[in-house]
Amino acid sequence: ALRAMSIGMALRPRAATAAPLLARMRQPLLVLWGSHDRLVPVSISHQLSAHKPDLELQLLPQLGHMRLSDIDDLAVERLIAAKIAAGIAPATIQSIKNCLSTLYTAAKSWRLHSGQNPTAGVKVRKRAVREKRLLTLADFALIRSMLRDREQFLLDVLYGTGLRISEALGLKYGDIDLERGTLTVRRRWYRGDLTEATKTAASARRVVLPDVLIAAFRRRYTDVDRFCFEGDEGLPPDDRDLLRHEIRPLLKKLKIWQEGTGFHAFRRANITHRQTLGGATALEAMRAAGHTRVDMTLAYTLTDPEREREQVNRLFAPLHL
């Protein structure tokens, strides 16, 4: 195959070579090149700019030019080790491995590869589970008091309903039923992308609103097609920008932040306080949160250190020690 490709390239007319083709091109061009390409050396990529000065070249680290049959489990292990050394998150490394595995699965189904999937026996080390902190009512009151109106209302909705941040940002005023005092989760706005579907079937749900949120939505209520939380051009903001520029700096200033703290902290607080303060059963909390299993809801339920201390102290109270 390599010999046939070489002969074909040698016999092609000059007008079909890179130099004249690039010179005639008027559109912007982005070239991605594997930095470990052994078949077509990366040094050749730098010659392209001479024929098209506005060409943008990006070298992709750890990528080369290999046949599927040349990649074995050791090559995959080396790739993962390089990503770990570069400080890439385990979830991202797992996604890379999954993409590579999918590539081999497709190649096998298309009869382009007859060997084994080299990713099959490779394990990605998971990051240690971080201890999660339960936001207290005092924490929440302090945080919201120092935010602007939009961000304050957003946290009120997250804490008061237990919605995921993507579900809250996807809310439109038409989803709010002021007469019944409920909202309906129908869509998600996830990192700048609108999805007219929920995360799971159970996530499409009706949530009862506390009186304070009914009053807040009533004051703000406008066109049914408008998003409740608008950013630029009438669209919701990106949750990453809100976290990076608004929430995280404030949590650090208040010494409430710890590694991994994000909008899910308010969802966990709702699920926990709904049971410990509101008296909800685990099943009721599961349905309100849009979970499919009770054990997932229990995983979101955090212990309150002060409440736990009260419980153990009651064990000795009858003894009058």
Secondary structure, DSSP 8 states (H G I E B T S, - for coil): -HHHHHHHHHHS-GGGSHHHHHHH--S--EEEEEEE-SSS-HHHHGGGGGT-TT-EEEEEEEEE---GGG--HHHHHHHHHHHHHTT--HHHHHHHHHHHHHHHHHHHHTTS--S--TTTT---------------HHHHHHHHHTS-HHHHHHHHHHHHH---HHHHHT-BGGGEETTTTEEE---EEETTEEESS-SSGGGS-EEE--HHHHHHHHHH---TTSBSS--GGGS---HHHHIIIIIHHHHHHTT---TT-STHHHHHHHHHHHHHTT---HHHHHHHHT-S-HHHHHHH----HHHHHHHHHHHHGGGT-
